[in-house]
Amino acid sequence: MLRKITTLVATAALSATLIAGSALASGPIVIKFSHVVAENTPKGQMANKFKALVEEKLAGKVKVEVFPNSQLFGDNKVLEAMLLGDVQMGAPALSKFSRYTKKLQIFDLPFLFKDMAAVGKFQQSDKGHELLKSLEKKGLVGLGYLHNGLKQLSSSQPLRVPADAKGLKFRIMSSDVLAAQFEAVHATPLKKPFSEVFTLLQTRAIDGQENTWSNIYSKKFFEVQPYITESNHGLLDYMVVTSKEFWMGLDKNIQSEIKKALDEAIAFGNKIAAQKSLDDRQKIIDSKRSKIIELSAAERSQWVEAMKPVWQQFEKEIGKDMIDAAYKSNM
Ligand code: LMR
């Protein structure tokens, strides 16, 4: 009897060792976080902060590998790669989801938000939360919004009024709303990945582009664009996303710790975004490579007038109630 018990105890101990051994052998969960911008941007900093927080809170259990500058996947591939399990997290610009949902096009409507406070208010409203869920049917989970800021227009020629943009070629992100926005001022929009913009500008294959101060600065667009119009005409924000398969497959405690780390990293990214815009704008001025054009109220209202019909064009796809709610966040 005693021998039987000893054997049973020994067998149990052996299987416990084997289970622990196999868990150890499979190693920590790896989250590959892929993005396209430089590390010294709000998104770059947020991703690095997320890595640090996860590795502090979940040491040995979860590891985060951050791939900036389109090193792993560029604009057009990251969401596909996520659905295939080749990458677990990313934060594409809200303009880059149109293959998965038309609802997020709302964020591209020109002159919709008067400032970043209005953007934040809308994103945190019920409608904003509803939009975070708009990718679920496609197998993607929206984990949170991240700010970059408002976009400016850079160009090889001074742009003061919409007529100045006529006939010029502008690089845009892959969004039909952005295409319509440039068509509204009789310019030619070209959908191109972020990684190609500098070369397209440098070689004069295109005349201009729209982006935030931190992207214009960190990717050196200002060195090859002699004019930047401070138009604040549109928004460049992000959604941090993961795949449903990856997210639902996580142990609940680990999932909740990862989410906490992400919320903290997003809050950090959002906090530095506004200051980064101001600092990078100033660095561009100091470089004297590019002239910043400030618009008078009358000039600005010409751009608003010219681009505003785009709202109507996309009202059906986005939903009037959604547009009204976003507009009200300005009040
Ligand atoms: C762009 O393509 O211009 C931006 O989406 C890049 C980014 O992620 O900020």
Residues whose N, C-alpha, C, O or C-beta is under 5 A from the ligand:
A	BS01	LMR	V36 V37 A93 M173 F194 E210
